[in-house]
Amino acid sequence: MKSLFRKLSEAYYLWRADAPLRGVWMYLSSRRRRNVNALHWKHGAALTEMKAFVRDNAFRQDWFTHNIPNWMEVFELCGLRDRPIDVLEIGSFEGLSACFLLRQLPLARVTCIDTWAGSDEHASLKHIDTIESAFDRNVTPWRDRVTKLKGYSFQCFATLKEADKYDLIYVDGSHHADDVMVDALQGFRHLKVGGVMILDDYLWRYYPRMSEDPAMAINGFLRLIEGRYRLVMVYYQLVLVKIAEPSPWRG
């Protein structure tokens, strides 16, 4: 009963945050117990393996591994495995999600953007000054496939060329709505047609005003790119595929 109430409460929150109705429906469908259990059964080995990797490499924070069954399903559905792809990750912290990508997608090249200074919610976090060195250490086995861009995401986007396009973009930087909107729009601009974008913390509520939380920005972003994307999965994260570039004539 608690689980049902939580799902309905979160669906109501998405509706209040102006989510597209198909997104709310997809959230309710994907969070059905049998669907969640099926993904955990199907991709349980990858989840177990990564949890062991986290323990063995002394990560201080694990805000990621619960996403693994969903990500493995996305990799399969969108054909991201066993082919060379370019990945852009906005927000890398200790490198846990980057390590997962590098391990599971052996032909992927991953570009990581971060300030490594933490965000609003990390103000009281201990050892924040060691995060960058932890990232460097954790990605060392794959350093030939990692590009590190240090700075605010808007600064790093300014260094990219128009031709720089990615097959997979993970948006997990600053969670303030203004920053999420910039990262989503700039990321979508650099996403290949057929490419996948994963937006984190769709249901995260932190700021005093709902308008500052990620859902408001993500839903606004979806309205702006209407007709150019297809939803793949909606849970705590939102996953979409880019199906078209904007019209060259905008009036």
Sequence and secondary structure as in RCSB ss.txt:
>XXXX:A:sequence
MKSLFRKLSEAYYLWRADAPLRGVWMYLSSRRRRNVNALHWKHGAALTEMKAFVRDNAFRQDWFTHNIPNWMEVF
ELCGLRDRPIDVLEIGSFEGLSACFLLRQLPLARVTCIDTWAGSDEHASLKHIDTIESAFDRNVTPWRDRVTKLK
GYSFQCFATLKEADKYDLIYVDGSHHADDVMVDALQGFRHLKVGGVMILDDYLWRYYPRMSEDPAMAINGFLRLI
EGRYRLVMVYYQLVLVKIAEPSPWRG
>XXXX:A:secstr
 HHHHHHHHHHHHHHHTT  HHHHHHHHHHTSHHHHHHHHHHTHHHHHHHHHHHHHTT S  SSGGGHHHHHHHH
HHTT TTS EEEEEE  TTSHHHHHHHHH TTEEEEEEE SS  GGGTT TTGGGHHHHHHHHTGGGGGGEEEEE
S HHHHHHHS TT  EEEEEE S  SHHHHHHHHHHHHHTEEEEEEEEE  TT   SSSGGGSHHHHHHHHHHHT
TTSEEEEEESSSEEEEE     S   
